[in-house]
Amino acid sequence: MDSEEYVIRADEVRRVYQGGFEAVRGVSFAVRRGELFALLGTNGAGKTSTVELLEGLAEPAGGRVRVLGHDPFGERSRVRPRTGVMLQEGGFPSGLTTAETVRMWAGCTSGPRPVDEALEMVGLADRAGVRIKQLSGGERRRLDLALALLGRPEVLFLDEPTTGLDAEGRRDTWELVRRLRAEGTTVLLTTHYLEEAEELADRLAVLHEGRIAASGTVAEVVAEQPSQMSFQLPEGYHPGDLPPLAPLGVTRHEVEGRLLRLHTRELQRTATAVLGWAERTGVELRGLNVRAASLEEAFLRIAREAGEGAGSGRDERDTGGRGGKGPGGPRGLGGLRGLGGLRGRKARAPRASVPQQQSSPHQQVRGPRADGAKEHSA
């Protein structure tokens, strides 16, 4: 791959914590210049552990990482001034004002933006004189973003950037990220808001148990999942009265009272046939709903299928040194911005720590559906 075209590269990357726990197991992907790439996954999937390798906070146990053509861990001084990092939570001195915090951080950053410009970008210009302890959670998240943007980064790492923001604040942040991308900034995003990934991502990867379970554009990932058509069966009619479903692309159907839900990989063909049958029969299909699959449905299905395929044999722990309150420390109390080193914890060489034990988020309860619906193959 051309290093000028791909500014983030991970090749068969592995990360192993003390005790032998393998959090990242051969992850490979590349991000083009000016692209927004989203990493998705359930808790414990390995997102944070992967991103920390890209940020240079830890050295991979195997494989190769390159950011802007350099090793972010071994060549930190060549990477840090050109990257910005927004963690899930920043550790700010509570007694400083918003402007004082930005000014302090600007003193540790190469070629920083003016303080007023940084605050204006994130909508905090009118809160410049307010102390950190008086800011709302959403305002602190915007301050995190301001500091990440302070050094005019070529590559921007955003870890859950809109957590704690209201709907308006989330939309404003999306617009800012779009503008940055349009100006050529490369963005790597992790988020639990699947709508956010749908809105922003050029491409994405879904992590499960330390491996990539699916990747591609949003449309490509969603296209692998069946669409749905649902309606109320007319009184006196049954699913068997419809035209044969399998030849129409229907993979399975569910019956819940009078509600019939069809899952199909050929939505237009299925809808045309069913509506034609209704017209010929002279019946009305009440509650008719026809829609393509969503990223949320695709995500849940991928996680479920990957979990079933893996047999849930993996040791389930919090995979991020920034996550939880175990030995890895409170999530988000560190990060790199410009030449300033670590913020919110003592500056020291990053090291892998033993992750905190937690229950598996991937366990699937098998058996009858909780909503009482009966599921059938087409």
Residue, then its C-alpha position, 0 to 999 in steps of 0.5 A: m500500500d502507498s504510505e502517502e495514500y494510507v495514513i493509518r495501517a495495522d497489519e496483523v496486529r496483536r496485543v497481549y496483556q500481562g497474564g497472557f490475555e490476548a485482547v487484539r488477535g491479528v487485526s488488519f486495516a488501512v485508512r486513506r488520507g482524508e477518510l473517516f474510518a469507524l471501529l465498532g464493537t461490543n464492550g470487550a471487543g478490543k476497540t480501545s486496545t487497538v486504538e491505543l496501539l495506533e495512538g502509540l500508548a502501547e507497543p504491539a505484541g505482534g504485527r505492525v502499526r504505522v501512522l503517517g508512515h511512522d511507528p507511533f510507539g517507537e517514533r513518537s516525536r515524529v507522530r505526536p505533533r501531527t495527531g490529535v486524540m480525544l479520549q472518552e474523558g479528560g482529566f482537567p484541573s477543576g479550578l481552571t477556567t475553560a480558556e485557561t485550560v486551553r491556554m495551558w495545553a497550547g503551551c505544550t503543543s506545536g503550532p497551536r490554534p489561537v485559544d479563541e478559535a479553538l473554543e469557537m470551533v466547539g461552541l464554547a466561546d461564551r464559556a471561556g471564563v467558566r471554571i471546569k467544575q462548573l461545566s456540564g458533562g457535554e461541555r467537558r466533552r466539547l472541551d476534550l474535542a477542542l484540545a484534540l484540535l488544538g494542534r491542527p492534526e492531520v490524523l484525529f482519533l475520536d473515542e466516543p466523541t458525543t457521549g454526554l451531548d444532547a441531540e443538538g450538541r451531537r449534530d453540531t459535533w457531526e458537522l464539525v467532524r464533516r468539515l474537518r474531513a472535507e479539509g483533509t483530516t483523517v479521522l478514526l472514530t470509535t462509537h457506541y452510537l451506530e447512527e453516528a457511524e452511519e452518518l459519518a463513516d466512509r468505511l468501518a470495521v466491526l470488531h468481535e473478541g479481538r478480530i475483525a468480523a466484518s468491514g467495508t462501507v456502511a452500505e456494504v456491511v448492511a447489504e449483507q443483512p436481510s431487509q424486512m417486510s411486515f404487515q397484518l394478515p387479513e382475518g381468515y388468511h394464513p402465511g400459507d395463503l401467500p405465494p411461495l416465499a423462498p423463490l421470492g428471496v425470503t430467508r425466514h418469516e416470523v408470526e406474532g398474532r396476526l403480524l407477519r414479518l418477512h426477512t428477505r434478501e430481494l426486497q423489491r421482488t418480495a414486496t412486488a409479489v406480496l402486493g400483487w397477491a394482495e391486489r389479486t385477492g382483494v385484501e388490505l395489508r394493514g400496518l404495511n412496513v417495508r424497509a432495508a436493514s439498518l446498521e444496528e441490525a447488521f451489527l447485532r447479527i454480526a456480533r451474534e454470528a461471530g459469537e456463535g462461531a467462536g464458541s465463546g471460548r475467549d477469556e472475557r475481560d475489559t480489554g482497554g487500559r483506559g476502561g473501567k476502574g481496574p488495574g488499567g486505571p479510570r478510562g480516559l485519564g490519559g492521551l497524547r496531544g501535540l508534544g504535550g505527552l500524557r494528560g490526566r496521569k503521570a507521564r510515563a512510558p505506556r505499558a500493558s496492564v492486566p485488564q479487569q475481569q468482567s462478565s461476557p457481553h456476548q453470551q446469547v440466550r437461546g430458546p423461545r423468543a421473549d416477545g412470543a413471536k414464532e420464527h420459521s425458515a422460508 
